[in-house]
């Protein structure tokens, strides 16, 4: 995880992450997007995908690249798109209370 004041591993803007900087383990969770190396993916889209479907390597990359403080603000915004199990895991990892989410919208595949 990134230490306080440490620069992120990518030249990520507040709104996006350059596709060329995505870790190879992140690309599979973004399977529904057409990824071009000269494009930028919205940070919240990448975070939501990794938080819900990412493996350990992708999770470590996300924590290092985005950092816990930013992910704490992202979790309540994306929790509705995530499985209840993923929300609980990330609440634990980020040391926050799980956001209250209307679970009717979530359907297990």
N, C-alpha and C positions, 0 to 999 in steps of 0.2 A: 504494500500500500504506500501511497505517496505521503511523504512527511509534510508537515505544515510549511508552506512557503516554497516547496520544491516544485519546479517547473514540470508540467505534464509531459508525457513521453511523445506526444504528437504536437503538431502545430494547430490543434483543435481550436476552433472559434467557439464562443458560447453557444452558437446555434448548430454547429455541425462538426463532423469528423471526416477528414478527407478519406475517401475509399482506399487510396493507396496506403494509408496508415493502419487500416484494419488488420488485426492479427488473423492469420489463416484460420484459426479456430472459430472466429466470429462469422466468417462468410457463410458457413452452412446454416446458421440460424437466421440469416437474411435471405433465405432461398427464394422468397417470393418477390424480391427486388432485383432489377437488372443493375448489376454493379459495374460501373466504368471507373477505371483508375483516375480519371481526371474529374470525377464528380465528388460531391460532398453529401454525406448522409446526415439527416437531422440527428442530433445527439440523443434526443428522447426516443427516437425510433430504434437506434442501435441499443440504447440502454434497456428498453422494454424487451427487445428480442433476446438479449443476453440474459437478462434477469429471469425470464421465463423459460428459455430453452437452452441456455448456454451450458457448456461443460465446465469442468474445473479450470482449465486453461483459459477459456474465454472469460470466466468470472474473475480470475486473477488479473487478466488484462484490463477488464472494465474497472475494477477497483483501483488499479495503478494509474490508468489513463484519466478517468473521470474523477475519482476520489470519493471518499465517503460523504463529505459535506454536500456535494452536488447531488449524489445519489439519494441522500435523505430527502431532498426537495423533489426529486423525480418520482420516488416510490408512490406517494399518494396520487400523483397524476396518471400513473400507468397501472396501478393495482387492479383496476377493473378489467384490464386486458390480460391479466395473469391468472394462473391457477391459484387457488387458495393455498396450496402447499408452497408454491414459489413465493407468494406474498409473505407467508410465515417465515420462510427461510431468510428472505432479505431483511425483514424486520429484525430478525435475530442478528444477522451479519452487521447491520447498520446500527444496532443497539437503539432501536426506536419501537414504539408501540405499533402494532399492525394497523394500517388505516382501515376504517370502517368502510366496507364496500358492499354495494347491492349485488349479491351473488346470483340473482336471477339471470343476469346477463351472461354469466360464465357457464359454458357447457363443456363437459369433458368430451374429448374426441374419441 
